[in-house]
């Protein structure tokens, strides 16, 4: 296997360890299920719950409600002239776009990323939707059967599963 490069906030990291999933990754999950992978990464120094991992989304999305709860100033947004086209091919108004720092994983197997999020002013079931841009930068593999996400870090492979807010 040839070495691959993971670019994380201006740092290059190399890995050659394969990412695999086994039934152990699915311990604690009630089967059968058709659940989505929902995780709780750290965004802008806040643990944010109810983040949907969506391989089908071509953008990362943040709700205005989550932005306000995190205390993020709306002046950080850049204007976005075109609407976001949702699942039903309906236009969703975007308030703008902003770069956010996201920490995926847990120390020592974590990665800090800077990603652009489209801020939308509509009701979402989730606080945010992480799409292909972040998943690609992370070199992440999503496994829906085991409701897990794995990605390489400088300390090895990190596994992220749903955290229930207590």
Helices and strands as residue ranges (DSSP letters): E 4-8, E 11-15, G 23-26, E 38-39, E 42-43, E 46-47, E 51-53, E 60-63, H 64-69, G 74-76, E 84-85, E 91-92, E 94-106, E 109-120, E 128-130, H 132-138, E 141-143, E 148-153, E 156-161
